[in-house]
Amino acid sequence: MIPFLHLFFFLLALPVVLACLYLGLMTLLSARVPVPPRSSRTLRFDILVPAHNETAVIERTVRSLRRVDWPADQFRVVVIADNCDDDTAALAHAAGAHVLVRRDLERRGKGYALAHGIAHSAATGRADAVAVVDADTEVSPNLLEAYASRIEQGAEAIQANYGVLNPDDSWRTRMLTIAYGAFHAVRSRARERLRVSCGLRGNGMCLTHALLARHPFAVFSMTEDLEYGIQLGEAGIRVFYADEAAADAELVSSEQASRSQRQRWEGGRFTVVRKYAGHLLKLGLTRPDRVTFELGCDLLLLPLGYVGLQIGVLLVLSGIAAWFLPAMDGWFLLSLALLLVLILHVLRGWQLTPLGPRALLDLARVPFFVMWKLIVLVRNKSNTAWVKTMRDKPMKDRP
């Protein structure tokens, strides 16, 4: 019986052990990354803002982008008003953006809007690179400087830190802010130190036109950013991480709007996992190539809540086994060690956010949040349309 139990716990623990080894490494390597020398400030940018019925937030976003610290004649804000039936285009134009109105009821989604904006930017020949910012986002003034300094060092794809604009709106936004801190800041810093790809997040990313000419953007799924970053990795191109610059998006705090977002995000990610993870690992081992191998490892890593759920199951079962059979003590101690690694990773993510100690109390809701996410995921209808997020009361501009 004891050999059978050892085998059972080995199989149960192996996935979460591998996950925690990865998370532990990311935590250890999450010190601030060096900032490149200042650029010559000669590069030209188009900042693309794909927008679908974003009347509530588009003016704030355009104003934030126009305040970027970059020569005014060397960048422009381009809003792609995609299949809008509200005042998004008019408000964006009034705020100072160049507006592209796109109407195509058959080909709908952020990927199509981005492809339209990229094609327009390439055709006009005004820009060396395009940046992509979501319509509910404010950016740090040094955004284009962070991109330019890395492009002049040889980068062709860059991702800025993707943060949260309204972290204290509710327990839900505080919890997700910590998750963003772990996923976007901790892991991206570590991946940059390892000289692998930090991946594209869709918001706050930058692509040079030279890169887009060689590898056209033609991804139209619900996770177009994730897929395009993977395609670049397959081609041997890594995404650099700009830790000192930020694109902070507004999170919804209501349960109903969060449910819609979660269905799209996690349903889309699991689809990408099935499509790419095995192929990336195979490429990484056969080339060999650490960029593709790490991308495959990152895809296979479940969201932190699910990792915590796995550890909880292992902890309970190994604790019961150790109570009756002292020979099982090792598995219980291993479960405690895995839990400690996860806690340290989450705490490091919290440390890299603007949240105070109050947010740590919200972590007590994690088990209920994970169960809610599982229910939402099971109910996912595989929606492929660009669904407008139901926003809370609009936030005022930052001072």
Secondary structure, DSSP 8 states (H G I E B T S, - for coil): -HHHHHHHHHHHHHHHHHHHHHHHHHHHT-S---------S---EEEEEEESS-TTTHHHHHHHHHTSSS-GGGEEEEEEEES--SSHHHHHHHTT-EEEEE--SSS-SHHHHHHHHHHHHHHHT--SEEEE--TTEEE-TTHHHHHHHHHTTT-SEEEEEEEES-TTS-HHHHHHHHHHIIIIIIHHHHHHHTTS-----SSSEEEEHHHHHHS-----STTHHHHHHHHHHHTT---EEEEEEEEEE----SHHHHHHHHHHHHHHHHHHHHHHHHHHHHHHHHTT-HHHHHHHHHHHS--HHHHHHHHHHHHHHHHHHHHH-GGGHHHHHHHHHHHHHHHHHHHHHHHTSS--THHHHGGGGHHHHHHHHHHHHHT-----S-------S------
